[in-house]
Amino acid sequence: MLLSNLESVPGHTISQQLDVVYGSTVRSKHVGRDFLAGLKNIVGGELTAYTELLEESRQEAMSRMIAKAQALGANAIVGIRFSTSNIAQGASELFVYGTAVRVTPLNNHLPDPFPTQV
């Protein structure tokens, strides 16, 4: 599956626009992680527990969006965007969406970006 935050896929042409696809997940903070993050917040620095939680959330939402696009017969998703929102105390939704399309390469072989100089 080709993924692009652009409105197209470089080196390809959109042959068919299928539908808007999305994926989401709602995650809550672990009490232990939240306590440790609160301590870290006092001294400053990256809250790695939250960074990991957000990365897992992004991956899950992307997987769900890709599955919906594949079910439509798409081979690419364009215009991908992410959004987050608070659902309840300590719980957030991560939402990703884009347009499922079918693309075809403009040519079978893209030029070598590092040609050998003679």
C-alpha positions in Angstrom: 0.0 0.0 0.0 1.4 3.4 -1.0 0.8 6.1 1.5 1.1 9.8 0.9 0.2 13.0 2.8 0.2 14.7 -0.6 -2.8 14.8 -2.9 -1.0 12.4 -5.3 1.7 9.8 -5.3 4.9 11.0 -7.0 5.6 9.0 -10.1 2.1 7.6 -10.3 -1.3 8.8 -11.7 -4.6 8.3 -9.9 -6.7 6.0 -12.1 -9.6 5.7 -9.7 -10.8 7.5 -6.6 -12.6 5.0 -4.3 -13.7 6.5 -1.0 -12.5 8.2 2.2 -11.0 5.7 4.6 -10.1 6.2 8.3 -8.8 4.4 11.3 -9.0 5.3 15.0 -8.1 4.1 18.4 -8.9 5.3 21.9 -6.3 4.8 24.5 -6.1 5.6 28.2 -3.0 6.2 30.3 -1.8 3.5 32.6 -1.9 4.7 36.3 1.7 3.7 36.9 2.9 5.4 33.8 0.9 8.4 34.6 2.5 8.7 38.1 6.0 8.3 36.7 5.2 10.8 33.9 4.0 13.3 36.6 7.4 12.9 38.4 9.2 13.4 35.1 7.1 16.5 34.4 8.5 18.1 37.5 12.2 17.8 36.4 11.5 18.1 32.6 12.4 16.0 29.7 10.7 13.6 27.3 7.8 11.6 28.7 8.9 8.3 27.0 5.9 6.3 28.3 3.5 8.7 26.5 5.7 8.8 23.4 5.5 5.0 23.2 1.7 5.1 23.8 1.2 7.6 20.9 3.4 5.6 18.6 1.4 2.4 19.3 -1.8 4.4 18.8 -0.6 5.8 15.4 0.4 2.3 14.2 -3.0 0.8 15.2 -5.0 3.6 13.6 -2.9 3.4 10.4 -3.4 -0.4 10.2 -7.1 0.0 10.5 -7.2 2.6 7.8 -5.1 0.5 5.5 -7.3 -2.5 6.1 -10.4 -0.5 5.0 -8.6 0.7 1.9 -7.5 -2.8 0.9 -11.1 -4.0 1.3 -12.1 -1.4 -1.3 -9.4 -2.6 -3.7 -7.1 0.4 -3.3 -3.4 0.3 -3.8 -2.7 3.7 -2.3 -4.0 6.3 0.2 -3.5 10.0 -0.5 -4.1 13.1 1.6 -3.4 11.3 4.9 -4.0 13.5 8.0 -3.9 12.8 11.7 -6.1 14.2 14.4 -6.3 13.7 18.2 -8.9 14.6 20.7 -9.6 14.0 24.4 -12.5 11.6 24.9 -12.6 11.5 28.7 -10.4 12.1 31.7 -7.2 10.3 30.8 -8.4 8.9 27.5 -7.6 10.2 24.0 -8.5 9.3 20.5 -6.0 9.2 17.6 -7.8 9.4 14.2 -6.2 9.1 10.8 -7.9 9.6 7.5 -7.2 9.8 3.8 -8.6 9.0 0.3 -8.3 5.4 -1.0 -7.3 5.4 -4.6 -6.0 3.1 -7.3 -2.8 4.4 -8.9 -0.7 3.3 -11.8 3.0 4.1 -12.4 3.8 6.8 -14.9 6.5 4.5 -16.2 7.7 1.1 -15.1 11.2 2.3 -14.0 11.9 5.5 -12.2 15.3 7.0 -13.2 18.3 6.2 -11.0 18.7 9.2 -8.6 22.4 8.4 -8.4 23.6 7.6 -11.9 27.1 6.4 -12.4 29.2 9.1 -13.9 31.5 8.2 -16.7 
